[in-house]
Amino acid sequence: MATGWANENAVQEQIDATLADAVAKARSELHSGKSAEFCEECGNEIPQARRLALPGVKLCVTCQSELDKKQAAFSGYNRRGSKDSQLR
C-alpha cells in the first residue's frame, strides 16, 4: 500500500503511542500511601472498606464519581490514529 512519506508501520505506531500514553496516564492516577479518613472535597467520612480497598484514596465514592465524569468528558488523546478513522 502506498503511504507517501510515512513508513509502513506509521498507523500502528500511532495507535501504540496513543495506548502507551493512556496506560501512563492511568498509572499516574493510581492511589498510593495512606488513605484519608474524610473526603477532601465534601468532608464526609470515607468508609473503612474503601480506605482498605484503595490505599491512598482521598475522595468518597460520590465525589470520585463526579470527578471521573468530568475527566471522561475530555480525554485529551488524539483518536485520529484509530483504525476506524483510517478507513473513512
Buried (B, 14 or more C-beta within 10 A) or exposed (E): EEEEEEEEEEBEEBBEEBEEEEEEEEEEEEEEEEBBEEBEBEEEEBEEEBBEEBEEBBBBEEBBEBEEEEEEEEEEBEEEBBEEEEEE
